[in-house]
């Protein structure tokens, strides 16, 4: 029986893994903790967008958006989430509803679209995403998906997260609820081992999961499923047989970890793959929990030996950059797990954090920032572009790390900028990723372009003439000389 969207949102807000939530009265808990959107205000993504980016990295599944084509265009392939095999997740599927569908309903069009996908691509499953328009006209995607499942003999998964339901973070959780309701626990794995784990909230951006997987392989630890980076439908469906869950980002899919603990007794912890110390702590925590769940005790010793070798390699490679970066000031505008995990990584590289954004961070994230940075934690709740610009212009920071939307603030202030969010091209996870992060920061700060753009323009703002600052006393003579050289002529050979 399908649960109404309102009831599902209320259920998501009853989060047992959140200490702050449990400290509220029952009435306050039901109100939820997400700030409501203001009409016309930029919200940083809607619920549909959040659900889509949370589930799209499941690589062998067809992701069908039931709505106008613009909704699919909004989120298709907008993250560099890598796949080691299938590429179907990179194909955009939409019902592309029109005015007649709004009047008469789009359920028949949805059913025909599902049939066409199965006939052409034969995926193991189809995920169907509800959008604002189709939700408002009353299309029952749960009923259509149930009928299609019976008709075609394949799981057709409804993801009921229309944009108007709330912000992107709520969409992450509603996407996770779809997995809990229709996917996880529906398939048995071919075999299990005492070393099986799930990684939740890891999207394999630019292949970051692949920087961590070799470390786990070296310890004999198997990733039974990653939800959802480089994921496969059958792996996610059999995730309930893992021994331990690792939660990477508590703000996105914590409901999967807590409900899997309730239903199947799988313990979970929150860890980070960013930074040498945090990576080592994560490996230790995985090993410790696996041993508690029945894995052999020698796993702890093998883990310590691996950490010793990998840390030594990483520190040796970072040493050449650390002296150049010592004391460099970083403004970190991101959120969630990166608001504290990247802080620890930057401090290991000898840098100073002048501010870290906490707009998308949980209470636990903020506590970890205080633990890492002490009383001098510069936490920024909501920094406006003007404030960012002033901080950079006044040289209170040497570089800004942020998402792509903030890069133009740094460029306008003529300060170095590095992408730390999902659009980046370099992976920063694991020991290798930490070395890569330090290398990229060094390249950004010491790029000669910054020295060039800070030099005042030749014509100046104080009425200086072009001729006064060019090498030749006569500006046009100098420009003629330059132009002549560019085409291989002497100035005398240039026609007047």
PyMOL commands that set and color helices and strands:
alter all, ss='L'
color gray80, all
select helices_A, chain A and resi 5-13+19-22+26-31+47-55+69-75+88-90+99-104+107-121+132-136+141-152+163-165+168-182+209-218+233-237+239-241+250-264+276-292+298-325+338-348+363-376+385-393+404-412+430-445+449-453+466-469+475-486+491-493
alter helices_A, ss='H'
color red, helices_A
select strands_A, chain A and resi 62-66+93-94+125-130+155-159+196-202+222-228+244-247+267-270+329-333+352-357+379-380+399-402+416-419
alter strands_A, ss='S'
color yellow, strands_A
deselect
rebuild
show_as cartoon
